[in-house]
Amino acid sequence: ARLYDATHNVAVPGSEISTSTVTYSLIDSSSLTFLSGKNVYRVQMKSLTGYEASFDSGRIKIIWE
């Protein structure tokens, strides 16, 4: 799965995550880099096994350093 910037038609750098579990799991991405502006973001998912992949919920935690 990854976070996709639909405004600029690009994947958000650092947002790609993956898992091989068959149950819901919590996964952290690396630091994200967002483009400036008022953008629309979407979650993109892909299953490499042919089985259905599902997305239960998601959060973006913002840490300003």
RATA-V815815 format. One record per helix or strand. SS is the DSSP state (helix for helix, strand for strand). FROM is the first residue (numbers start at 1). TO is the last residue. If there is no record, write none. Layout:
SS/FROM/TO
SS/FROM/TO
This chain:
strand/2/5
strand/10/11
strand/13/13
strand/33/33
strand/41/44
